[in-house]
Amino acid sequence: MMRNSNVESLLEKLLGSEKTDALFSTLNFPAALDEWEPAIVTRAELAQAMNMALFEGLLVRSENGRKYTEDALSRGESVHFDHGALRTVRWRENGALPPGEAAFTRILRPLGFKLAGRYPLDKLGMTGRAYVHEDAPDEIAQFFLSELHPEQFSKEFQGAVTSVLSSSRDPVTPLAASQLSDLERDGLLPLEPAQELLSVVVGAFSRQHDTPTESNYEVLLQESPEMAWIATEGNAFNHATNRVADVFALSDSEKAKGRPMKQDVERSRSGRVFQTAYRADPVDREFLSASGNIVMREVPGPFYEFITRKRLFDKRERRWETDLRFDAGNATGIFKMTASEAK
């Protein structure tokens, strides 16, 4: 099948030809993008290129996800990228970065994503929101965008949050903000500005604050492993998710291989959404010691998730549709994949 030349050009400029070829061979590609106007990039094309680049970045950081993907490709399979997840902090002392999900809704909305659901994660002191693409909701990967609420934790915790986040920089340049405004207004951009914008928005999914201190990290870890994770990883993809036909069979198969799979599959209250995951890949990160020296510690990094979505019957449209919703209980269970103690 002929590739969408706009998406291909966007990715080649950002990642190079080899990684672009690998992504096209690995991931599902939306049928809605089978037609295109060369050098005129639509919001859906830019959104798909962003998602593909973010998936590639996740595999670089997740050895388990990389091994699974390599195994799947060797079997002649592909990956249906269902959603990516990231964590933010809704806090007034957030440096130059807009607080909470506002740092990303200003990117997602111009690219065509809309709010599709809100999920209270009360046990974690967080709120999750799902953003789905208006032009191809079942084919362009969603975002599960969460906010942590420091006011629900102790004063000492809040002080540590402020200390960690107050150095945050804003990755969205004035030029990128202008390009996002043009994209939101018109729904498309010429190729060269789209290439410039893609580099900025992909770069936004990373850590924007300075190296955390060990003492702050320990305070955060005691009350919220999720906030401790943000201290080292920032707004990087927390996980990426492959949609599979039978997550139960997959779970059994991966456990049999000795992979670090979650013990139980999470089941939604609707009975239509089932999720499991590998445990977080360990990563080495820098910290500032009490004496001001750089020290290295092994901490939880990202992870790779699997989801099975059953279909539901739309009575108004009289057709079957994939249940694209999430479940607060499922999400809470999945978030615990990064809750292991740092070494």
ABEGO torsion letter per residue (X at the ends): XBBBAAAAAAAAAAAEAAAAAAAAAABBBBAAAABBBBGBBBAAAAAAAAAAAAAAAAAAABAAAAAAAAAAAAAGBBBBBABBBBBBBBBABAEABBBEAAAAAAAAAAAGBBBAEBBBBAAAGBBBBBBBBAABAAABBBBBBBBBBAAABBAAAAAAAAAAAAABBBABBAAAAAAAAAAAAAGBBBAAAAAAAAAAAAAABBBABBBBBAAAAAAAAAABAAAAAAAAAEABBABBBBBBABAAAAAAAAAAAGBBBBABBBBBAAGABBBBBBBBBBBBBBBBBAAGBBBBBBBBBBBBBBBBBBBBBBAAAGBBBBBABBBAAAAAAAAAAAABBBX
